[in-house]
């Protein structure tokens, strides 16, 4: 369906975009409330999660993936190093660069944070019918595809 047709189809009711946006915001807020350590910022948690997902990166690559300016990422990396959650090592081929990676304690932190959020979500999912869980499973695939674009 083309965008113009979609807008026309939803004009008389609360639109899907609005309902979906609110649902995602509310779910995200509830998941953030499950944090195990509030001494680290959400920006820092996000950078750790990206390193966990993507593996070692240069500060510039990490900044690009996080959608922040390199100077901001330099401060985030310095804080993560202070916490002992990330380490820097020289780039193997470019002496001007460094490689940032999760430390063992950083990996443990990410696993603990993810575990707490997923435990909360597992409890909520267990309260649903199997049909509702199947709908959410299909929805998760669609939302992931939308977010990747």
OpenMM code with the backbone's topology and positions (N, CA, C; nanometers):
from openmm import Vec3, app, unit

residues = "UNK UNK UNK UNK UNK UNK UNK UNK UNK UNK UNK UNK UNK UNK UNK UNK UNK UNK UNK UNK UNK UNK UNK UNK UNK UNK UNK UNK UNK UNK UNK UNK UNK UNK UNK UNK UNK UNK UNK UNK UNK UNK UNK UNK UNK UNK UNK UNK UNK UNK UNK UNK UNK UNK UNK UNK UNK UNK UNK UNK UNK UNK UNK UNK UNK UNK UNK UNK UNK UNK UNK UNK UNK UNK UNK UNK UNK UNK UNK UNK UNK UNK UNK UNK UNK UNK UNK UNK UNK UNK UNK UNK UNK UNK UNK UNK UNK UNK UNK UNK UNK UNK UNK UNK UNK UNK UNK UNK UNK UNK UNK UNK UNK UNK UNK UNK UNK UNK UNK UNK UNK UNK UNK UNK UNK UNK UNK UNK UNK UNK UNK UNK UNK UNK UNK UNK UNK UNK UNK UNK UNK UNK UNK UNK UNK UNK UNK UNK UNK".split()
positions = [
    Vec3(0.0852, -0.1170, 0.0000),
    Vec3(0.0000, 0.0000, 0.0000),
    Vec3(0.0898, 0.1234, 0.0000),
    Vec3(0.0576, 0.2153, -0.0807),
    Vec3(0.1348, 0.3391, -0.0877),
    Vec3(0.1055, 0.4252, 0.0329),
    Vec3(0.1996, 0.5128, 0.0679),
    Vec3(0.1874, 0.5975, 0.1858),
    Vec3(0.0603, 0.6821, 0.1819),
    Vec3(0.0307, 0.7453, 0.0683),
    Vec3(-0.0879, 0.8316, 0.0592),
    Vec3(-0.2143, 0.7519, 0.0873),
    Vec3(-0.2213, 0.6296, 0.0352),
    Vec3(-0.3379, 0.5447, 0.0610),
    Vec3(-0.3450, 0.5047, 0.2074),
    Vec3(-0.2302, 0.4758, 0.2687),
    Vec3(-0.2271, 0.4383, 0.4103),
    Vec3(-0.2797, 0.5525, 0.4963),
    Vec3(-0.2348, 0.6752, 0.4691),
    Vec3(-0.2789, 0.7910, 0.5461),
    Vec3(-0.4295, 0.8081, 0.5315),
    Vec3(-0.4794, 0.7944, 0.4109),
    Vec3(-0.6232, 0.8093, 0.3891),
    Vec3(-0.7016, 0.7006, 0.4626),
    Vec3(-0.6494, 0.5781, 0.4671),
    Vec3(-0.7179, 0.4673, 0.5341),
    Vec3(-0.7278, 0.4874, 0.6844),
    Vec3(-0.6352, 0.5621, 0.7449),
    Vec3(-0.6332, 0.5775, 0.8900),
    Vec3(-0.6811, 0.7145, 0.9362),
    Vec3(-0.7279, 0.7970, 0.8433),
    Vec3(-0.7620, 0.9347, 0.8779),
    Vec3(-0.8714, 0.9443, 0.9831),
    Vec3(-0.9688, 0.8560, 0.9841),
    Vec3(-1.0812, 0.8661, 1.0761),
    Vec3(-1.0600, 0.7999, 1.2099),
    Vec3(-0.9474, 0.7402, 1.2359),
    Vec3(-0.9197, 0.6719, 1.3616),
    Vec3(-0.7812, 0.7083, 1.4100),
    Vec3(-0.7549, 0.6703, 1.5354),
    Vec3(-0.6189, 0.6934, 1.5828),
    Vec3(-0.5276, 0.6077, 1.4971),
    Vec3(-0.4326, 0.6685, 1.4307),
    Vec3(-0.3490, 0.5989, 1.3343),
    Vec3(-0.2591, 0.4941, 1.3961),
    Vec3(-0.2271, 0.3944, 1.3170),
    Vec3(-0.1371, 0.2879, 1.3595),
    Vec3(-0.0023, 0.3446, 1.4001),
    Vec3(0.0476, 0.4421, 1.3256),
    Vec3(0.1791, 0.4995, 1.3574),
    Vec3(0.1799, 0.5570, 1.4985),
    Vec3(0.0743, 0.6274, 1.5345),
    Vec3(0.0661, 0.6873, 1.6675),
    Vec3(0.0568, 0.5803, 1.7758),
    Vec3(-0.0287, 0.4821, 1.7553),
    Vec3(-0.0450, 0.3743, 1.8546),
    Vec3(0.0844, 0.2952, 1.8710),
    Vec3(0.1487, 0.2643, 1.7596),
    Vec3(0.2724, 0.1869, 1.7647),
    Vec3(0.3823, 0.2669, 1.8333),
    Vec3(0.3941, 0.3954, 1.8003),
    Vec3(0.4954, 0.4798, 1.8630),
    Vec3(0.4764, 0.4837, 2.0143),
    Vec3(0.3553, 0.5041, 2.0585),
    Vec3(0.3284, 0.5090, 2.2021),
    Vec3(0.3574, 0.3751, 2.2696),
    Vec3(0.3195, 0.2667, 2.2053),
    Vec3(0.3448, 0.1345, 2.2632),
    Vec3(0.4941, 0.1078, 2.2763),
    Vec3(0.5708, 0.1452, 2.1747),
    Vec3(0.7160, 0.1243, 2.1782),
    Vec3(0.7793, 0.2114, 2.2870),
    Vec3(0.7352, 0.3361, 2.2981),
    Vec3(0.7882, 0.4261, 2.4014),
    Vec3(0.7596, 0.3690, 2.5401),
    Vec3(0.6363, 0.3250, 2.5623),
    Vec3(0.5991, 0.2711, 2.6938),
    Vec3(0.6764, 0.1433, 2.7258),
    Vec3(0.6895, 0.0546, 2.6283),
    Vec3(0.7651, -0.0682, 2.6510),
    Vec3(0.9109, -0.0365, 2.6789),
    Vec3(0.9674, 0.0555, 2.6036),
    Vec3(1.1064, 0.0946, 2.6251),
    Vec3(1.1258, 0.1516, 2.7657),
    Vec3(1.0319, 0.2332, 2.8100),
    Vec3(1.0397, 0.2916, 2.9441),
    Vec3(1.0370, 0.1805, 3.0504),
    Vec3(0.9500, 0.0833, 3.0325),
    Vec3(0.9416, -0.0273, 3.1292),
    Vec3(1.0694, -0.1114, 3.1281),
    Vec3(1.1249, -0.1340, 3.0102),
    Vec3(1.2492, -0.2107, 3.0014),
    Vec3(1.3656, -0.1349, 3.0648),
    Vec3(1.3705, -0.0036, 3.0439),
    Vec3(1.4767, 0.0763, 3.1066),
    Vec3(1.4669, 0.0723, 3.2583),
    Vec3(1.3449, 0.0601, 3.3096),
    Vec3(1.3259, 0.0542, 3.4550),
    Vec3(1.3851, -0.0731, 3.5149),
    Vec3(1.4170, -0.1694, 3.4328),
    Vec3(1.4742, -0.2957, 3.4811),
    Vec3(1.6258, -0.2901, 3.4927),
    Vec3(1.6842, -0.1737, 3.4698),
    Vec3(1.8301, -0.1598, 3.4741),
    Vec3(1.8849, -0.2061, 3.6084),
    Vec3(1.9987, -0.2708, 3.6032),
    Vec3(2.0620, -0.3229, 3.7246),
    Vec3(2.1633, -0.2256, 3.7839),
    Vec3(2.2076, -0.1264, 3.7034),
    Vec3(2.3112, -0.0338, 3.7484),
    Vec3(2.2822, 0.1028, 3.6885),
    Vec3(2.2387, 0.1960, 3.7716),
    Vec3(2.2046, 0.3281, 3.7194),
    Vec3(2.3222, 0.4253, 3.7239),
    Vec3(2.4399, 0.3793, 3.7649),
    Vec3(2.5555, 0.4692, 3.7685),
    Vec3(2.6156, 0.4891, 3.6298),
    Vec3(2.5749, 0.4096, 3.5351),
    Vec3(2.6228, 0.4213, 3.3976),
    Vec3(2.5072, 0.4767, 3.3138),
    Vec3(2.5374, 0.5716, 3.2260),
    Vec3(2.4325, 0.6380, 3.1479),
    Vec3(2.3779, 0.5451, 3.0392),
    Vec3(2.2594, 0.5800, 2.9900),
    Vec3(2.2000, 0.5021, 2.8810),
    Vec3(2.2847, 0.5104, 2.7548),
    Vec3(2.3505, 0.6236, 2.7330),
    Vec3(2.4409, 0.6378, 2.6186),
    Vec3(2.5567, 0.5400, 2.6310),
    Vec3(2.6094, 0.5261, 2.7513),
    Vec3(2.7193, 0.4319, 2.7750),
    Vec3(2.6715, 0.2875, 2.7590),
    Vec3(2.5523, 0.2582, 2.8088),
    Vec3(2.4959, 0.1234, 2.7929),
    Vec3(2.4780, 0.0926, 2.6450),
    Vec3(2.4301, 0.1899, 2.5694),
    Vec3(2.4107, 0.1705, 2.4262),
    Vec3(2.5428, 0.1409, 2.3555),
    Vec3(2.6477, 0.2140, 2.3904),
    Vec3(2.7790, 0.1896, 2.3299),
    Vec3(2.8293, 0.0498, 2.3637),
    Vec3(2.8101, 0.0087, 2.4897),
    Vec3(2.8503, -0.1271, 2.5289),
    Vec3(2.7722, -0.2315, 2.4501),
    Vec3(2.6436, -0.2079, 2.4334),
    Vec3(2.5598, -0.3023, 2.3586),
    Vec3(2.6048, -0.3125, 2.2131),
    Vec3(2.6440, -0.1992, 2.1549),
    Vec3(2.6934, -0.2009, 2.0173),
    Vec3(2.8241, -0.2784, 2.0082),
    Vec3(2.9136, -0.2581, 2.1042),
    Vec3(3.0384, -0.3357, 2.1047),
    Vec3(3.0105, -0.4841, 2.1223),
    Vec3(2.9103, -0.5162, 2.2027),
    Vec3(2.8725, -0.6564, 2.2237),
    Vec3(2.8205, -0.7169, 2.0940),
    Vec3(2.7380, -0.6417, 2.0234),
    Vec3(2.6774, -0.6909, 1.8991),
    Vec3(2.7768, -0.6948, 1.7842),
    Vec3(2.8592, -0.5899, 1.7709),
    Vec3(2.9446, -0.5743, 1.6529),
    Vec3(3.0888, -0.6190, 1.6726),
    Vec3(3.1303, -0.6340, 1.7985),
    Vec3(3.2690, -0.6672, 1.8248),
    Vec3(3.3547, -0.5418, 1.8299),
    Vec3(3.4863, -0.5574, 1.8375),
    Vec3(3.5767, -0.4435, 1.8490),
    Vec3(3.5615, -0.3461, 1.7315),
    Vec3(3.5640, -0.2161, 1.7642),
    Vec3(3.5483, -0.1103, 1.6641),
    Vec3(3.6443, 0.0038, 1.6945),
    Vec3(3.6727, 0.0838, 1.5925),
    Vec3(3.7457, 0.2074, 1.6182),
    Vec3(3.6476, 0.3048, 1.6835),
    Vec3(3.6984, 0.4063, 1.7524),
    Vec3(3.6071, 0.5060, 1.8091),
    Vec3(3.5184, 0.5721, 1.7030),
    Vec3(3.5732, 0.5965, 1.5852),
    Vec3(3.4941, 0.6561, 1.4774),
    Vec3(3.3819, 0.5648, 1.4313),
    Vec3(3.4123, 0.4356, 1.4180),
    Vec3(3.3085, 0.3397, 1.3782),
    Vec3(3.1993, 0.3309, 1.4846),
    Vec3(3.2400, 0.3289, 1.6108),
    Vec3(3.1436, 0.3225, 1.7201),
    Vec3(3.0570, 0.4486, 1.7212),
    Vec3(3.1179, 0.5648, 1.7021),
    Vec3(3.0427, 0.6907, 1.6979),
    Vec3(2.9404, 0.6867, 1.5841),
    Vec3(2.9815, 0.6377, 1.4676),
    Vec3(2.8906, 0.6316, 1.3529),
    Vec3(2.7735, 0.5377, 1.3805),
    Vec3(2.8008, 0.4227, 1.4387),
    Vec3(2.6942, 0.3268, 1.4687),
    Vec3(2.5979, 0.3816, 1.5741),
    Vec3(2.6494, 0.4625, 1.6647),
    Vec3(2.5669, 0.5201, 1.7707),
    Vec3(2.5011, 0.6513, 1.7298),
    Vec3(2.5425, 0.7058, 1.6150),
    Vec3(2.4838, 0.8302, 1.5666),
    Vec3(2.5240, 0.9521, 1.6479),
    Vec3(2.6485, 0.9519, 1.6981),
    Vec3(2.6993, 1.0661, 1.7739),
    Vec3(2.8294, 1.1144, 1.7101),
    Vec3(2.8703, 1.2335, 1.7483),
    Vec3(2.9954, 1.2897, 1.6975),
    Vec3(3.1145, 1.2218, 1.7659),
    Vec3(3.2255, 1.2063, 1.6950),
    Vec3(3.3431, 1.1412, 1.7539),
    Vec3(3.3892, 1.1998, 1.8880),
    Vec3(3.3894, 1.3344, 1.9070),
    Vec3(3.4319, 1.3850, 2.0384),
    Vec3(3.3416, 1.3359, 2.1527),
    Vec3(3.2127, 1.3251, 2.1257),
    Vec3(3.1202, 1.2726, 2.2274),
    Vec3(3.1525, 1.1273, 2.2585),
    Vec3(3.1819, 1.0496, 2.1538),
    Vec3(3.2124, 0.9086, 2.1747),
    Vec3(3.3439, 0.8930, 2.2501),
    Vec3(3.4384, 0.9838, 2.2272),
    Vec3(3.5655, 0.9786, 2.3009),
    Vec3(3.5392, 0.9886, 2.4510),
    Vec3(3.4464, 1.0774, 2.4911),
    Vec3(3.4117, 1.0907, 2.6333),
    Vec3(3.3412, 0.9656, 2.6846),
    Vec3(3.2536, 0.9076, 2.6034),
    Vec3(3.1830, 0.7845, 2.6434),
    Vec3(3.2836, 0.6723, 2.6645),
    Vec3(3.3766, 0.6569, 2.5716),
    Vec3(3.4772, 0.5509, 2.5813),
    Vec3(3.5644, 0.5713, 2.7050),
    Vec3(3.6032, 0.6952, 2.7313),
    Vec3(3.6852, 0.7229, 2.8503),
    Vec3(3.6104, 0.6822, 2.9773),
    Vec3(3.4822, 0.7109, 2.9843),
    Vec3(3.4023, 0.6723, 3.1020),
    Vec3(3.3923, 0.5205, 3.1123),
    Vec3(3.3721, 0.4535, 2.9998),
    Vec3(3.3628, 0.3069, 3.0014),
    Vec3(3.4943, 0.2444, 3.0455),
    Vec3(3.6046, 0.3060, 3.0060),
    Vec3(3.7349, 0.2572, 3.0515),
    Vec3(3.7494, 0.2770, 3.2021),
    Vec3(3.7030, 0.3915, 3.2532),
    Vec3(3.7094, 0.4166, 3.3979),
    Vec3(3.6289, 0.3128, 3.4759),
    Vec3(3.5132, 0.2748, 3.4228),
    Vec3(3.4313, 0.1709, 3.4865),
    Vec3(3.4954, 0.0328, 3.4727),
    Vec3(3.5906, 0.0205, 3.3810),
    Vec3(3.6523, -0.1094, 3.3556),
    Vec3(3.5716, -0.1952, 3.2598),
    Vec3(3.4787, -0.1326, 3.1856),
    Vec3(3.3897, -0.2066, 3.0956),
    Vec3(3.4413, -0.2146, 2.9525),
    Vec3(3.5381, -0.1314, 2.9182),
    Vec3(3.5936, -0.1315, 2.7831),
    Vec3(3.7437, -0.1092, 2.7909),
    Vec3(3.8114, -0.1559, 2.6888),
    Vec3(3.9556, -0.1354, 2.6782),
    Vec3(3.9877, -0.0853, 2.5379),
    Vec3(4.1006, -0.0164, 2.5289),
    Vec3(4.1517, 0.0285, 2.3986),
    Vec3(4.2840, -0.0407, 2.3738),
    Vec3(4.3065, -0.0729, 2.2487),
    Vec3(4.4356, -0.1270, 2.2078),
    Vec3(4.4735, -0.0623, 2.0756),
    Vec3(4.6005, -0.0610, 2.0441),
    Vec3(4.6423, 0.0009, 1.9178),
    Vec3(4.5795, -0.0701, 1.7976),
    Vec3(4.5491, 0.0077, 1.6971),
    Vec3(4.4991, -0.0477, 1.5706),
    Vec3(4.6136, -0.1234, 1.5051),
    Vec3(4.5888, -0.2411, 1.4494),
    Vec3(4.6990, -0.3211, 1.3942),
    Vec3(4.7662, -0.2615, 1.2709),
    Vec3(4.6953, -0.1772, 1.1954),
    Vec3(4.7548, -0.1250, 1.0722),
    Vec3(4.7602, 0.0271, 1.0654),
    Vec3(4.6936, 0.0968, 1.1577),
    Vec3(4.6893, 0.2430, 1.1542),
    Vec3(4.7272, 0.2964, 1.2918),
    Vec3(4.8488, 0.3454, 1.3035),
    Vec3(4.8993, 0.3927, 1.4315),
    Vec3(4.8238, 0.5116, 1.4888),
    Vec3(4.7442, 0.5797, 1.4057),
    Vec3(4.6650, 0.6933, 1.4547),
    Vec3(4.5347, 0.6486, 1.5195),
    Vec3(4.4973, 0.5245, 1.4985),
    Vec3(4.3688, 0.4718, 1.5456),
    Vec3(4.3863, 0.3807, 1.6663),
    Vec3(4.2762, 0.3557, 1.7320),
    Vec3(4.2714, 0.2563, 1.8399),
    Vec3(4.1524, 0.1656, 1.8123),
    Vec3(4.1526, 0.0534, 1.8769),
    Vec3(4.0402, -0.0399, 1.8707),
    Vec3(3.9808, -0.0466, 2.0106),
    Vec3(3.8499, -0.0290, 2.0190),
    Vec3(3.7786, -0.0346, 2.1462),
    Vec3(3.7044, -0.1672, 2.1509),
    Vec3(3.7129, -0.2329, 2.2661),
    Vec3(3.6404, -0.3598, 2.2813),
    Vec3(3.5910, -0.3733, 2.4243),
    Vec3(3.4946, -0.4624, 2.4419),
    Vec3(3.4438, -0.4916, 2.5751),
    Vec3(3.5501, -0.5622, 2.6567),
    Vec3(3.5581, -0.5275, 2.7829),
    Vec3(3.6420, -0.6045, 2.8748),
    Vec3(3.5552, -0.7202, 2.9273),
    Vec3(3.6139, -0.8073, 3.0043),
    Vec3(3.5346, -0.9166, 3.0618),
    Vec3(3.4266, -0.8629, 3.1533),
    Vec3(3.4593, -0.7597, 3.2322),
    Vec3(3.3566, -0.7025, 3.3198),
    Vec3(3.2511, -0.6286, 3.2383),
    Vec3(3.2876, -0.5721, 3.1245),
    Vec3(3.1906, -0.5085, 3.0354),
    Vec3(3.0941, -0.6101, 2.9773),
    Vec3(3.1480, -0.7253, 2.9377),
    Vec3(3.0633, -0.8328, 2.8861),
    Vec3(2.9683, -0.8826, 2.9946),
    Vec3(3.0188, -0.8974, 3.1163),
    Vec3(2.9338, -0.9407, 3.2280),
    Vec3(2.8243, -0.8383, 3.2547),
    Vec3(2.8605, -0.7087, 3.2471),
    Vec3(2.7618, -0.6030, 3.2683),
    Vec3(2.6518, -0.6097, 3.1634),
    Vec3(2.6893, -0.6206, 3.0357),
    Vec3(2.5900, -0.6268, 2.9279),
    Vec3(2.4995, -0.7489, 2.9488),
    Vec3(2.5589, -0.8622, 2.9808),
    Vec3(2.4786, -0.9834, 3.0013),
    Vec3(2.3825, -0.9678, 3.1187),
    Vec3(2.4265, -0.9013, 3.2248),
    Vec3(2.3409, -0.8787, 3.3409),
    Vec3(2.2258, -0.7850, 3.3061),
    Vec3(2.2573, -0.6761, 3.2345),
    Vec3(2.1536, -0.5801, 3.1938),
    Vec3(2.0510, -0.6469, 3.1025),
    Vec3(2.0991, -0.7179, 3.0024),
    Vec3(2.0092, -0.7849, 2.9085),
    Vec3(1.9278, -0.8915, 2.9816),
    Vec3(1.9921, -0.9655, 3.0702),
    Vec3(1.9226, -1.0701, 3.1452),
    Vec3(1.8087, -1.0153, 3.2300),
    Vec3(1.8322, -0.9012, 3.2949),
    Vec3(1.7278, -0.8414, 3.3787),
    Vec3(1.6095, -0.7971, 3.2937),
    Vec3(1.6363, -0.7378, 3.1812),
    Vec3(1.5280, -0.6915, 3.0935),
    Vec3(1.4520, -0.8083, 3.0333),
    Vec3(1.5253, -0.9096, 2.9908),
    Vec3(1.4590, -1.0244, 2.9298),
    Vec3(1.3810, -1.1050, 3.0329),
    Vec3(1.4279, -1.1107, 3.1561),
    Vec3(1.3527, -1.1802, 3.2613),
    Vec3(1.2183, -1.1107, 3.2841),
    Vec3(1.2208, -0.9782, 3.2889),
    Vec3(1.0961, -0.9030, 3.3054),
    Vec3(1.0028, -0.9284, 3.1876),
    Vec3(1.0589, -0.9229, 3.0662),
    Vec3(0.9787, -0.9426, 2.9461),
    Vec3(0.9251, -1.0856, 2.9385),
    Vec3(1.0067, -1.1840, 2.9782),
    Vec3(0.9603, -1.3233, 2.9797),
    Vec3(0.8380, -1.3403, 3.0700),
    Vec3(0.8387, -1.2724, 3.1844),
    Vec3(0.7227, -1.2790, 3.2749),
    Vec3(0.5988, -1.2210, 3.2090),
    Vec3(0.6152, -1.1089, 3.1404),
    Vec3(0.5003, -1.0470, 3.0733),
    Vec3(0.4511, -1.1365, 2.9592),
    Vec3(0.5422, -1.1961, 2.8842),
    Vec3(0.5035, -1.2831, 2.7733),
    Vec3(0.4310, -1.4077, 2.8225),
    Vec3(0.4707, -1.4579, 2.9383),
    Vec3(0.4070, -1.5776, 2.9942),
    Vec3(0.2605, -1.5526, 3.0298),
    Vec3(0.2241, -1.4268, 3.0485),
    Vec3(0.0868, -1.3913, 3.0820),
    Vec3(-0.0042, -1.3890, 2.9593),
    Vec3(0.0540, -1.3981, 2.8402),
    Vec3(-0.0216, -1.3896, 2.7155),
    Vec3(-0.0629, -1.5273, 2.6653),
    Vec3(-0.1601, -1.5285, 2.5766),
    Vec3(-0.1995, -1.6540, 2.5125),
    Vec3(-0.0957, -1.6911, 2.4077),
    Vec3(-0.0981, -1.8152, 2.3651),
    Vec3(-0.0035, -1.8580, 2.2614),
    Vec3(-0.0294, -1.7822, 2.1316),
    Vec3(-0.1541, -1.7495, 2.1024),
    Vec3(-0.1859, -1.6720, 1.9828),
    Vec3(-0.1265, -1.5314, 1.9923),
    Vec3(-0.1367, -1.4683, 2.1089),
    Vec3(-0.0792, -1.3348, 2.1264),
    Vec3(0.0733, -1.3386, 2.1132),
    Vec3(0.1365, -1.4430, 2.1676),
    Vec3(0.2824, -1.4550, 2.1549),
    Vec3(0.3225, -1.4745, 2.0090),
    Vec3(0.2434, -1.5490, 1.9315),
    Vec3(0.2720, -1.5693, 1.7891),
    Vec3(0.2601, -1.4363, 1.7135),
    Vec3(0.1579, -1.3583, 1.7462),
    Vec3(0.1414, -1.2265, 1.6835),
    Vec3(0.2619, -1.1389, 1.7159),
    Vec3(0.3046, -1.1383, 1.8421),
    Vec3(0.4213, -1.0583, 1.8799),
    Vec3(0.5483, -1.1080, 1.8114),
    Vec3(0.5599, -1.2370, 1.7929),
    Vec3(0.6768, -1.2916, 1.7244),
    Vec3(0.6835, -1.2382, 1.5809),
    Vec3(0.5719, -1.2433, 1.5125),
    Vec3(0.5680, -1.1893, 1.3760),
    Vec3(0.5906, -1.0383, 1.3773),
    Vec3(0.5317, -0.9699, 1.4752),
    Vec3(0.5477, -0.8246, 1.4863),
    Vec3(0.6933, -0.7867, 1.5103),
    Vec3(0.7623, -0.8635, 1.5940),
    Vec3(0.9034, -0.8345, 1.6229),
    Vec3(0.9868, -0.8404, 1.4953),
    Vec3(0.9571, -0.9372, 1.4089),
    Vec3(1.0291, -0.9476, 1.2819),
    Vec3(1.0032, -0.8245, 1.1949),
    Vec3(0.8782, -0.7808, 1.1923),
    Vec3(0.8427, -0.6646, 1.1097),
    Vec3(0.9062, -0.5380, 1.1676),
    Vec3(0.8984, -0.5197, 1.2977),
    Vec3(0.9562, -0.4009, 1.3604),
    Vec3(1.1069, -0.3982, 1.3393),
    Vec3(1.1708, -0.5134, 1.3520),
    Vec3(1.3154, -0.5202, 1.3291),
    Vec3(1.3479, -0.4812, 1.1859),
    Vec3(1.2685, -0.5276, 1.0924),
    Vec3(1.2896, -0.4916, 0.9515),
    Vec3(1.2702, -0.3417, 0.9317),
    Vec3(1.1666, -0.2846, 0.9930),
    Vec3(1.1428, -0.1405, 0.9825),
    Vec3(1.2582, -0.0614, 1.0419),
    Vec3(1.3080, -0.1025, 1.1558),
    Vec3(1.4157, -0.0303, 1.2237),
    Vec3(1.5467, -0.0386, 1.1468),
    Vec3(1.5631, -0.1425, 1.0677),
    Vec3(1.6863, -0.1599, 0.9908),
    Vec3(1.6941, -0.0723, 0.8680),
    Vec3(1.5847, -0.0074, 0.8336),
    Vec3(1.5835, 0.0738, 0.7105),
    Vec3(1.6205, 0.2156, 0.7341),
] * unit.nanometer
topology = app.Topology()
chain = topology.addChain("A")
for resn in residues:
    res = topology.addResidue(resn, chain)
    for name in ("N", "CA", "C"):
        topology.addAtom(name, app.Element.getBySymbol(name[0]), res)
